[in-house]
Amino acid sequence: MWSWWWGARASDEKDDLPRAIVTALVSIVAVLIWFLWAARKSRKLMPPLPPGPRGLPVVGYLPFLGTELHRKFEELAGVYGPIYKVWLGQKLCVVVNSPSLVKEVVRDQDAIFGNRDPPIAGLVASYGGADIAFSQICPDWKKLRKIFMREMLSNANLNSSYTLRREEVKKSIKYVYDKIGTPIDLGELAFVTVINAIMNMLWGDTLQGGEEGTNVGAEFKKLLAEQMVLFGKPNVSDFFPVLARFDLQGIERQAKKIFQWVERILDSAIEKRMNSDTGKERKDILQFLLELREKDDTATSITMTQLKALLMDIVVAGAETTTTTVEWVMAELLQHPEVMRKVNEELEEVVGLDSLVEESHLPKLHYLDAVIKETFRLHPPLPFLVPRSPSQSSTIGEYYVPKGTRVLLNVWVIHRDPKLWENPLEFQPERFLNDPSKLDYSGNNFKYIPFGSGRRICAGIPLAERTFMYTIASLIHLFEWKLPQGTELEFSDRFGIVTKKLNPTVAVPTPRLSKFELYTK
């Protein structure tokens, strides 16, 4: 009996072994099938990436970009529609070309898409992203933006510094009057006027006056224009981080050279103020910032690096965008004499032929305001604004946008979209007269966002608007401008983060007003 039991037991054990193997194999296969099914299902649930050009292995679309990115991306928008992707090396870029999708980025998902993806050239110029423009969303950014908007550029401060802006505009008027009948580079004139007004407001000093100051201003303008190109130029170091140390295109070296040139101006102003016995009595912006630096309260105090980064934002970004606007407006007015005539008539009615333009006149200059807005539409200073980057993976429209993607808001295309604008390539200021409140600089109408929208909207709008409108109104009211004999205007541009006129706008002034003292006082 016992021998039979043991024999049966041994036989069962021999059968259990293959049975266990089969069971294990079946289980493994079942698990694999489940994982494959789950993965396939998750892929179906994951939205696709936006459409876009294929490009080449490794380098992506880089070899096909060219130098005019705004026009190349306009061409791609015509092929791929309101949103598309472009692989630039290892960097995925998503370009947004419609107001509804822009709204998703800057309003509906502003907290996700509020971060920046600064190029290396931008990091060099902003002390590693310590400023407002290139900083990530963080407590320091919120503190700096609050200081910038509520204190530095408050209405009270802007009103109190008007006499400084007026002084610089009057200097430029006298300079032009002394050059009556001779060609003047309007871009250089605008730059010297604007940079001196900004410096005077910041720390009570300017570039040197007269011809010497104009020559220094011309050099300064050239350097900042080159810096804007470097900010927007495709850089291998940005798209292949492993190659960044080699700086193959020399962009980082060039950016550092320009940065050091501008920083010397800032350092000189700061050192002069800190070593001045009367510095404490000055209540300009630099003194205000120096006092913040001395505070013990971390909620309101700033570092010297942050102080210089704020000054750099105003000096560089403020001067470049404002100067660019003035030159484009003057070029459009020279190209459209009938528009220039209407602006002159409005100035004669509001200001009069025996007075200078004052900032108090500006709110009444509705047609000039429309001219400037139309210029912003056709020539937005930043055709893609400042690139954004999602802090977490998200979607735009029906498409997946991974964390860290560079997101470009294509203002250039939106402002020229025939579905949004009638005769979009024609210069028609009247389109802004019907309902100006709907097409302002606030960023609430997403078909017109020259200064951006949402939490990253340009912080310097109040100063910029006063400065470019006051400068333009003064130059037009006091002088009649004509192209030099035998010359024609052309409107080629040079791409950069700020897209500027390629060739200078040169015109010959003659006085419009009869009172000699208006030009010389």
C-alpha positions as CSV (number, residue, x, y, z in Angstrom):
1,M,0.0,0.0,0.0
2,W,2.7,2.5,1.0
3,S,4.8,1.6,-2.0
4,W,1.8,2.4,-4.3
5,W,1.3,5.8,-2.6
6,W,4.9,6.8,-3.0
7,G,4.9,5.7,-6.7
8,A,1.8,7.7,-7.4
9,R,3.4,10.7,-5.6
10,A,6.5,10.5,-7.7
11,S,4.4,10.4,-10.9
12,D,2.5,13.5,-9.9
13,E,5.6,15.4,-9.2
14,K,7.0,14.6,-12.7
15,D,3.7,15.9,-14.2
16,D,3.7,19.1,-12.1
17,L,7.0,20.4,-13.5
18,P,5.9,20.8,-17.1
19,R,2.5,22.0,-15.9
20,A,4.2,24.8,-13.9
21,I,6.4,25.8,-16.8
22,V,3.4,26.0,-19.1
23,T,1.5,28.1,-16.5
24,A,4.4,30.4,-16.1
25,L,4.8,30.9,-19.9
26,V,1.1,31.5,-20.3
27,S,1.2,34.1,-17.5
28,I,4.2,35.9,-19.0
29,V,2.6,36.0,-22.5
30,A,-0.6,37.3,-20.9
31,V,1.3,40.1,-19.0
32,L,3.1,41.0,-22.2
33,I,-0.1,41.2,-24.2
34,W,-1.7,43.4,-21.5
35,F,1.3,45.7,-21.5
36,L,1.3,46.0,-25.3
37,W,-2.5,46.7,-25.2
38,A,-2.1,49.3,-22.5
39,A,0.8,51.0,-24.3
40,R,-1.2,51.1,-27.5
41,K,-4.2,52.5,-25.7
42,S,-2.1,55.2,-24.0
43,R,-0.7,56.1,-27.4
44,K,-4.2,56.5,-28.7
45,L,-5.1,58.8,-25.8
46,M,-1.9,60.9,-26.2
47,P,-2.5,63.8,-28.6
48,P,-0.1,63.9,-31.5
49,L,2.6,66.5,-31.9
50,P,1.7,69.3,-34.3
51,P,2.4,68.8,-38.0
52,G,5.5,70.2,-39.5
53,P,8.4,69.8,-42.0
54,R,10.5,66.7,-41.7
55,G,14.0,68.2,-41.9
56,L,17.1,66.0,-41.8
57,P,18.4,63.4,-39.4
58,V,20.2,64.9,-36.3
59,V,20.1,68.6,-37.5
60,G,16.3,68.7,-38.2
61,Y,15.2,71.8,-40.1
62,L,18.2,73.9,-39.3
63,P,19.8,73.9,-42.8
64,F,16.6,75.3,-44.3
65,L,15.9,78.2,-42.0
66,G,17.9,80.9,-43.8
67,T,18.4,84.3,-42.2
68,E,14.9,85.7,-42.4
69,L,13.1,83.5,-39.9
70,H,9.9,85.6,-39.8
71,R,9.4,85.1,-43.6
72,K,10.4,81.4,-43.5
73,F,8.0,80.8,-40.6
74,E,5.3,82.8,-42.5
75,E,5.8,80.4,-45.4
76,L,5.5,77.3,-43.2
77,A,2.3,78.7,-41.7
78,G,0.8,78.8,-45.2
79,V,1.6,75.1,-45.5
80,Y,0.9,73.7,-42.1
81,G,-1.8,76.1,-40.7
82,P,-2.4,77.6,-37.3
83,I,0.2,75.5,-35.4
84,Y,3.2,73.5,-36.5
85,K,6.4,72.0,-35.1
86,V,10.0,72.5,-36.3
87,W,12.9,70.4,-35.0
88,L,16.0,72.5,-34.7
89,G,18.7,70.0,-33.8
90,Q,17.6,68.5,-30.4
91,K,15.3,71.4,-29.7
92,L,11.6,71.1,-30.5
93,C,10.0,74.4,-31.5
94,V,6.3,74.9,-31.8
95,V,5.0,78.0,-33.7
96,V,1.6,79.3,-33.0
97,N,-0.1,81.3,-35.8
98,S,-3.7,82.0,-34.8
99,P,-5.4,84.3,-32.2
100,S,-7.4,81.4,-30.6
101,L,-4.3,79.3,-30.0
102,V,-2.4,82.3,-28.7
103,K,-5.2,82.8,-26.2
104,E,-4.7,79.2,-25.0
105,V,-1.0,80.0,-24.4
106,V,-1.1,83.4,-22.8
107,R,-4.4,83.4,-21.1
108,D,-5.9,79.9,-20.5
109,Q,-2.6,78.2,-19.7
110,D,-0.5,81.2,-18.8
111,A,0.8,79.6,-15.6
112,I,2.2,76.7,-17.6
113,F,3.5,78.6,-20.6
114,G,4.8,81.6,-18.7
115,N,8.4,80.5,-18.5
116,R,11.1,81.5,-20.9
117,D,13.5,79.6,-23.1
118,P,16.2,82.2,-23.5
119,P,19.0,81.7,-26.1
120,I,22.6,81.8,-24.8
121,A,23.0,85.3,-26.2
122,G,20.0,86.4,-24.1
123,L,21.4,84.8,-21.0
124,V,24.7,86.6,-21.5
125,A,22.9,90.0,-21.8
126,S,20.6,89.4,-18.8
127,Y,23.1,88.3,-16.2
128,G,22.1,84.7,-16.6
129,G,18.3,85.5,-16.8
130,A,18.2,87.7,-13.8
131,D,16.1,90.4,-15.5
132,I,12.4,90.6,-16.2
133,A,12.4,89.7,-19.9
134,F,14.3,86.3,-19.7
135,S,13.8,85.3,-16.1
136,Q,11.7,82.2,-15.3
137,I,8.5,82.6,-13.3
138,C,9.6,82.7,-9.7
139,P,9.4,84.9,-6.6
140,D,12.3,87.0,-7.7
141,W,10.7,87.6,-11.1
142,K,7.4,88.7,-9.4
143,K,9.3,91.0,-7.1
144,L,11.3,92.6,-9.9
145,R,8.2,93.1,-12.1
146,K,6.3,94.6,-9.2
147,I,9.2,97.1,-8.6
148,F,9.5,97.8,-12.3
149,M,5.8,98.5,-12.9
150,R,4.5,99.9,-9.7
151,E,7.5,102.0,-8.7
152,M,10.0,102.7,-11.5
153,L,7.4,103.2,-14.2
154,S,4.4,104.3,-12.1
155,N,2.3,107.2,-13.5
156,A,3.7,109.5,-10.8
157,N,7.3,108.7,-11.8
158,L,6.6,109.1,-15.5
159,N,4.8,112.4,-15.0
160,S,7.6,113.7,-12.8
161,S,10.3,112.7,-15.4
162,Y,8.5,114.4,-18.3
163,T,10.7,117.5,-18.1
164,L,13.7,115.2,-18.7
165,R,12.2,113.7,-21.8
166,R,11.1,117.1,-23.0
167,E,14.7,118.4,-22.5
168,E,16.1,115.7,-24.7
169,V,13.5,116.2,-27.4
170,K,14.2,119.9,-27.5
171,K,18.0,119.2,-27.9
172,S,17.2,117.0,-30.9
173,I,15.0,119.7,-32.3
174,K,17.8,122.2,-32.1
175,Y,20.2,119.7,-33.6
176,V,17.9,119.1,-36.6
177,Y,17.4,122.8,-37.0
178,D,21.1,123.3,-37.3
179,K,21.1,120.7,-40.0
180,I,18.3,122.2,-42.1
181,G,18.6,121.2,-45.7
182,T,21.0,118.3,-45.2
183,P,20.1,114.6,-45.1
184,I,19.6,113.2,-41.6
185,D,19.6,109.5,-40.6
186,L,16.2,109.3,-38.8
187,G,17.1,106.0,-37.0
188,E,20.3,107.6,-35.5
189,L,18.4,110.7,-34.5
190,A,15.7,108.7,-32.8
191,F,18.2,106.6,-31.0
192,V,20.2,109.5,-29.6
193,T,16.9,111.2,-28.5
194,V,15.5,108.1,-26.9
195,I,18.7,106.8,-25.2
196,N,19.4,110.2,-23.8
197,A,15.9,110.6,-22.5
198,I,16.1,107.1,-20.8
199,M,19.5,107.7,-19.3
200,N,18.4,111.1,-18.0
201,M,15.4,109.6,-16.4
202,L,17.4,106.7,-14.9
203,W,20.4,108.5,-13.5
204,G,20.4,112.1,-14.6
205,D,23.2,111.9,-17.3
206,T,23.3,111.4,-21.1
207,L,25.6,110.8,-23.9
208,Q,27.7,113.7,-24.9
209,G,25.9,116.4,-26.9
210,G,26.4,117.7,-30.4
211,E,28.3,115.8,-33.2
212,E,30.4,113.8,-30.7
213,G,27.3,112.6,-28.9
214,T,25.7,111.7,-32.2
215,N,28.8,109.7,-33.2
216,V,28.8,107.9,-29.8
217,G,25.1,107.3,-30.3
218,A,25.7,105.8,-33.7
219,E,28.2,103.3,-32.3
220,F,25.9,102.5,-29.4
221,K,23.0,102.0,-31.8
222,K,25.0,99.7,-34.1
223,L,26.1,97.5,-31.1
224,L,22.5,97.2,-29.8
225,A,21.2,96.4,-33.3
226,E,23.8,93.6,-33.5
227,Q,22.8,92.3,-30.1
228,M,19.1,92.0,-31.3
229,V,20.3,90.0,-34.2
230,L,22.3,87.7,-31.9
231,F,19.3,87.1,-29.7
232,G,17.3,85.9,-32.7
233,K,20.0,84.1,-34.7
234,P,19.8,80.3,-34.8
235,N,22.7,79.2,-32.6
236,V,24.0,75.6,-32.7
237,S,24.9,75.9,-29.1
238,D,21.2,76.4,-28.2
239,F,20.1,73.4,-30.2
240,F,23.0,71.0,-29.3
241,P,23.8,71.7,-25.7
242,V,26.8,69.3,-25.8
243,L,28.4,71.6,-28.3
244,A,27.8,74.8,-26.3
245,R,31.3,74.9,-24.8
246,F,32.8,75.3,-28.3
247,D,30.7,78.3,-29.3
248,L,31.1,77.2,-32.9
249,Q,29.4,80.3,-34.4
250,G,31.0,82.8,-32.0
251,I,27.6,84.1,-30.9
252,E,28.4,83.9,-27.2
253,R,31.7,85.7,-27.7
254,Q,30.0,88.5,-29.7
255,A,27.2,88.8,-27.1
256,K,29.7,89.1,-24.3
257,K,31.6,91.8,-26.1
258,I,28.5,93.9,-26.5
259,F,27.3,93.2,-23.0
260,Q,30.6,94.4,-21.5
261,W,30.4,97.6,-23.6
262,V,26.9,98.4,-22.2
263,E,27.8,97.2,-18.7
264,R,30.7,99.7,-18.6
265,I,28.1,102.5,-19.0
266,L,26.0,101.1,-16.2
267,D,29.0,100.6,-13.9
268,S,30.1,104.1,-14.5
269,A,26.7,105.6,-13.6
270,I,26.4,103.3,-10.5
271,E,29.9,104.1,-9.3
272,K,29.4,107.8,-9.8
273,R,26.2,107.8,-7.8
274,M,27.5,105.7,-5.0
275,N,30.6,107.9,-4.6
276,S,28.6,111.1,-4.8
277,D,28.0,113.0,-1.5
278,T,24.7,114.3,-2.9
279,G,23.6,110.9,-4.2
280,K,21.1,110.4,-1.4
281,E,19.3,113.6,-2.3
282,R,18.6,112.3,-5.9
283,K,15.3,110.5,-6.3
284,D,15.7,109.2,-9.8
285,I,15.3,105.6,-10.7
286,L,19.0,104.6,-10.0
287,Q,18.8,106.1,-6.5
288,F,15.6,104.3,-5.8
289,L,17.1,101.0,-6.8
290,L,20.2,101.6,-4.7
291,E,18.0,102.3,-1.7
292,L,16.2,99.0,-2.3
293,R,19.6,97.2,-2.4
294,E,20.3,98.4,1.1
295,K,17.1,97.1,2.7
296,D,17.3,94.1,5.0
297,D,13.8,92.9,4.0
298,T,14.2,90.0,1.4
299,A,10.6,90.7,0.1
300,T,11.6,94.1,-1.2
301,S,15.4,94.2,-1.4
302,I,17.4,93.4,-4.5
303,T,20.9,92.4,-5.3
304,M,23.4,94.4,-7.4
305,T,23.0,91.9,-10.2
306,Q,19.2,92.4,-10.2
307,L,19.7,96.1,-10.1
308,K,21.9,96.1,-13.2
309,A,19.6,93.6,-14.9
310,L,16.7,96.0,-14.5
311,L,18.7,98.9,-15.8
312,M,19.8,96.8,-18.7
313,D,16.2,96.0,-19.6
314,I,15.3,99.6,-19.8
315,V,18.4,100.8,-21.6
316,V,18.7,98.0,-24.1
317,A,15.1,96.8,-24.7
318,G,13.5,100.2,-24.2
319,A,15.9,102.0,-26.5
320,E,15.9,99.4,-29.2
321,T,12.1,98.8,-29.5
322,T,11.3,102.5,-29.2
323,T,13.9,103.6,-31.8
324,T,12.8,100.9,-34.2
325,T,9.2,102.1,-33.9
326,V,10.1,105.7,-34.6
327,E,12.1,104.8,-37.7
328,W,9.4,102.5,-39.1
329,V,6.7,105.2,-38.5
330,M,8.8,107.9,-40.2
331,A,9.5,105.6,-43.2
332,E,5.8,104.8,-43.6
333,L,4.9,108.5,-43.4
334,L,7.5,109.4,-46.0
335,Q,6.1,106.6,-48.2
336,H,2.5,107.8,-47.8
337,P,2.4,111.6,-48.1
338,E,-1.4,111.7,-47.8
339,V,-1.1,110.1,-44.4
340,M,1.6,112.5,-43.4
341,R,-0.7,115.4,-44.5
342,K,-3.5,114.1,-42.2
343,V,-1.1,113.8,-39.3
344,N,0.1,117.4,-39.9
345,E,-3.5,118.7,-40.0
346,E,-4.3,117.0,-36.7
347,L,-1.1,118.4,-35.1
348,E,-2.0,121.9,-36.3
349,E,-5.5,121.6,-34.8
350,V,-4.5,120.1,-31.4
351,V,-1.1,121.8,-30.9
352,G,-1.2,124.9,-33.1
353,L,1.5,126.4,-35.3
354,D,2.9,128.6,-32.5
355,S,3.5,125.9,-29.9
356,L,5.7,122.8,-29.3
357,V,4.1,119.4,-28.7
358,E,3.6,118.5,-25.1
359,E,2.8,115.2,-23.6
360,S,-0.6,116.6,-22.6
361,H,-1.4,116.8,-26.3
362,L,-0.8,113.1,-26.9
363,P,-4.2,111.7,-25.9
364,K,-5.9,114.0,-28.4
365,L,-3.8,112.8,-31.3
366,H,-6.1,110.0,-32.4
367,Y,-5.0,109.8,-36.0
368,L,-1.3,109.7,-35.1
369,D,-2.1,107.0,-32.6
370,A,-3.7,105.0,-35.5
371,V,-0.7,105.6,-37.7
372,I,1.6,104.2,-34.9
373,K,-0.7,101.2,-34.3
374,E,-0.8,100.4,-38.0
375,T,3.0,100.5,-38.1
376,F,3.1,98.1,-35.2
377,R,0.8,95.8,-37.2
378,L,3.0,95.7,-40.2
379,H,6.3,95.9,-38.4
380,P,5.9,94.4,-35.0
381,P,9.1,95.1,-33.0
382,L,9.4,91.4,-31.9
383,P,7.8,89.3,-34.6
384,F,7.7,86.2,-32.3
385,L,7.7,88.1,-29.0
386,V,10.1,86.5,-26.5
387,P,10.0,82.6,-26.7
388,R,8.1,80.8,-24.1
389,S,8.5,77.3,-22.7
390,P,6.0,75.1,-20.8
391,S,7.0,74.1,-17.3
392,Q,5.1,70.8,-17.8
393,S,3.8,68.9,-20.8
394,S,0.5,70.3,-22.1
395,T,-1.6,70.7,-25.2
396,I,-2.2,73.6,-27.6
397,G,-5.4,73.0,-29.6
398,E,-5.4,69.3,-30.3
399,Y,-1.7,68.9,-30.2
400,Y,0.8,67.7,-27.6
401,V,3.5,70.1,-26.5
402,P,6.2,68.5,-24.3
403,K,7.8,70.2,-21.3
404,G,10.8,72.3,-22.4
405,T,9.5,73.0,-25.9
406,R,10.4,76.4,-27.3
407,V,7.0,78.1,-28.1
408,L,7.0,81.0,-30.6
409,L,3.9,83.2,-30.9
410,N,4.0,84.3,-34.5
411,V,2.8,87.9,-34.3
412,W,4.2,88.6,-37.7
413,V,1.8,86.1,-39.4
414,I,-1.2,87.0,-37.2
415,H,-0.9,90.7,-38.0
416,R,-0.8,90.0,-41.7
417,D,-3.4,87.3,-41.8
418,P,-6.0,88.1,-44.6
419,K,-8.6,86.2,-42.6
420,L,-8.2,88.7,-39.8
421,W,-7.4,91.9,-41.7
422,E,-8.8,93.4,-44.8
423,N,-6.0,94.2,-47.3
424,P,-3.4,93.2,-44.7
425,L,-0.3,94.3,-46.6
426,E,-1.6,97.8,-47.2
427,F,-0.8,100.7,-44.8
428,Q,-4.2,101.8,-43.7
429,P,-4.3,103.7,-40.3
430,E,-8.0,104.2,-40.6
431,R,-8.6,100.6,-39.6
432,F,-7.7,101.6,-36.0
433,L,-10.1,104.6,-35.8
434,N,-13.4,102.7,-35.8
435,D,-13.1,101.2,-32.4
436,P,-9.7,102.0,-30.9
437,S,-10.5,100.4,-27.5
438,K,-10.7,97.0,-29.1
439,L,-7.2,97.3,-30.7
440,D,-4.9,98.7,-28.1
441,Y,-1.7,97.5,-26.5
442,S,-3.3,95.7,-23.6
443,G,-3.2,92.3,-25.3
444,N,-6.9,91.5,-24.8
445,N,-7.6,91.2,-28.6
446,F,-5.4,88.3,-29.7
447,K,-5.3,89.4,-33.3
448,Y,-3.3,92.4,-32.3
449,I,-0.6,91.8,-29.7
450,P,2.5,93.9,-30.6
451,F,3.5,94.0,-26.9
452,G,2.4,90.4,-26.1
453,S,-0.3,89.4,-23.6
454,G,-0.8,87.8,-20.2
455,R,1.6,87.8,-17.3
456,R,4.6,88.2,-19.7
457,I,3.2,91.2,-21.5
458,C,5.9,93.9,-22.0
459,A,6.4,95.7,-18.7
460,G,7.6,98.9,-20.3
461,I,4.5,99.8,-22.3
462,P,3.7,103.0,-20.4
463,L,7.2,104.5,-20.9
464,A,7.5,103.2,-24.5
465,E,4.1,104.7,-25.5
466,R,4.9,108.1,-24.1
467,T,8.4,108.2,-25.6
468,F,7.8,107.1,-29.2
469,M,4.6,109.1,-29.6
470,Y,6.1,112.3,-28.1
471,T,9.2,111.9,-30.2
472,I,7.3,111.2,-33.5
473,A,4.8,114.0,-32.9
474,S,7.6,116.5,-32.2
475,L,9.6,115.6,-35.3
476,I,6.6,115.8,-37.6
477,H,5.1,119.0,-36.1
478,L,8.3,121.0,-36.3
479,F,9.7,119.8,-39.6
480,E,8.7,118.9,-43.0
481,W,10.6,115.8,-44.1
482,K,11.5,114.9,-47.7
483,L,13.6,112.2,-49.3
484,P,16.9,113.4,-50.7
485,Q,16.6,114.1,-54.4
486,G,17.0,111.0,-56.6
487,T,16.4,108.5,-53.7
488,E,13.7,106.0,-53.0
489,L,12.5,104.3,-49.8
490,E,12.9,100.6,-49.5
491,F,11.4,98.5,-46.7
492,S,13.8,95.5,-46.4
493,D,14.3,94.4,-42.8
494,R,17.0,92.5,-40.8
495,F,15.7,89.7,-38.6
496,G,16.5,89.6,-34.9
497,I,14.5,89.3,-31.8
498,V,13.8,92.9,-32.7
499,T,13.4,93.2,-36.5
500,K,14.8,96.5,-37.7
501,K,15.0,98.3,-41.0
502,L,17.9,96.9,-43.0
503,N,18.9,100.3,-44.6
504,P,18.7,103.6,-42.8
505,T,15.8,106.0,-43.4
506,V,17.4,109.3,-44.5
507,A,15.4,112.5,-45.0
508,V,15.9,116.2,-45.4
509,P,14.2,118.5,-42.9
510,T,12.8,122.0,-43.4
511,P,11.1,124.1,-40.7
512,R,7.3,124.0,-40.6
513,L,6.7,126.7,-37.9
514,S,7.4,130.4,-38.2
515,K,8.6,131.1,-34.7
516,F,12.4,130.9,-34.7
517,E,12.5,130.6,-30.9
518,L,10.6,127.3,-30.9
519,Y,13.6,125.7,-32.5
520,T,16.4,127.3,-30.5
521,K,15.1,127.9,-26.9
